[in-house]
């Protein structure tokens, strides 16, 4: 009886060994966890599914040649600078401060061509460059080292994210209008990068081109600025002395066109409030409903504006309400 028991024990031991060996071959990649290598099936899900975009990584501040960069989750990131080239895979880029991963539209300020890119790396490790492009991204944009570019963070639909995650380019973007390209080129620094967030409507060449005289001259048109002192003193006697002597009437008549011209300027010019510029029309429509405005298309952007308002004072009063609604970058722009 002992011999059959020994046989059964040996058979059970052999069966256990076979089962354990089979589990190890089918349920593990064979790599230690510290190597950071996942099984093929699991790796495929992480790379291709929406979960690959989360969690976003920021990291600690770092210094390049004495300048410190602090990664942050900046939603309205919008800068101009110069491109570098690196060895990344797919249509990807490297950024010093944007979350990893995140998505940006990069516009060549030489051609106006715009592409969608996935930010996956830190870089470029030089203060003279804003972004580093993979070979595929540089080829799609027709860019080389030193090409001036605009980099703007966007929130693309999942179908475009999926294309970039698998290494393929996303859908074509509309080319940026030449007038806007020229405006953006004037914002370029000699080296390095510059933010567009502090400028007036960088997405709107009309608003940007006319901002300087409006800011320096005030709401009055430049041709009547020199008449402002005489205008202020001439209006008071006209209101209290309707039956003035002929000489006084003649003098008043000479000064009267100044306020009349100003009034016409206020009516014909007018002012709008631009709440923001969006690359997705659905986002623009929601913003327009929240501020009681309308959507106007400009190139590949959708501009949300409200108005017009007859005077700058009326527009400034309405601007306070728009900013209170959450659009902190909203600003007043002239209609012409």
Residue, then its C-alpha position, 0 to 999 in steps of 0.5 A: x500500500x505504501x508504493x501506490x501512495x508514493x506514486x500518487x504523491x509524485x504525480x501530484x508534485x509533478x502536476x503542481x510544477x507544470x501548473x506553476x510553470x504554465x502560469x508564469x509563462x502566460x501571466x507575466x512579462x518576465x521582467x522585474x517591476x523595476x524595469x518599467x516594462x508592461x506586458x504587450x497587451x497592457x502596453x497596447x491599451x496604455x499607448x492607444x486608449x484615452x487613459x494614455x493622456x492621464x495622469x498628466x505629469x508636470x515635474x519640478x522646476x529646473x534651470x537652463x543656463x541660469x534661467x529657471x523654468x517651472x512646469x505648470x498646467x497653463x490652459x491658455x498657453x500661447x507663445x511665439x519663439x523658435x523651433x529646435x529639432x530632436x529625435x522623438x517618435x511620431x508627430x510629437x514635441x518637447x516643451x519646457x513647461x507644458x504638462x506631459x502629455x498635452x496638445x498644441x497647435x504649432x504654426x510656422x511663421x514663415x508659411x502660415x502652415x499649422x499642425x496639431x502636435x502631442x507634447x511628450x518630452x521636456x526640452x529643448x535644453x536651450x534658452x534660445x528655442x521655444x519648442x523641439x520638434x520630432x522628425x515627423x512633426x518637423x517634416x509635416x510643418x516643413x520646419x528646420x532648426x530656428x524656424x519661427x513658430x507660434x505654439x498654442x495649447x488646445x483641447x482637440x477631440x479624442x479622434x485626433x488625440x488617438x491619431x497622434x498617440x499611434x504616431x500618425x498625423x492628425x487632420x489638416x488645419x486651415x492655414x493661418x492668414x498672412x495678415x495674422x502671420x505678419x502680426x505674430x512675426x512682429x511679436x518675435x523676440x530676437x532670441x528665445x520666446x515671448x508670451x502673447x497673453x499680454x497683448x490685445x487679441x493676437x488672434x485678431x490682426x485688426x484689433x492688434x494693428x489699431x491698438x497702439x493709437x487707441x491706447x496712446x491717444x485715448x478714445x478721440x481720433x488723432x486728427x482732433x487731439x490737438x483741438x481738445x483744449x479749445x473744444x473744452x473751453x468753447x463748449x461752456x459759453x455756447x451753453x449759457x450764451x445762445x444770443x451771443x454778439x455776432x463776433x462771439x458767434x463767429x468765433x464759436x462757429x469756428x470751434x464747433x466742428x471739433x465736438x461734431x467730428x468727435x460725435x460722428x467718430x463715436x457713432x461710426x467707429x463704435x467698439x466691441x468686446x472680444x471675449x476670446x478666440x477658440x479653435x473649436x466652434x462648440x466651445x466658442x458657441x458656449x462662450x457666446x451664449x454665456x456673454x450674450x455675444x456672437x461668433x465670427x470666424x477668422x482663419x482657423x479660429x472662432x472669435x466670440x464678440x459682443x456689442x457694438x457699443x457706441x462709446x468706449x465708456x459703454x464698452x468698458x462698463x460691459x467689459x467688467x461683466x464679461x470678465x466677471x463671467x470668467x473671461x479674464x482675457x476679454x478686451x475692448x476693440x474698435x469696430x474699424 
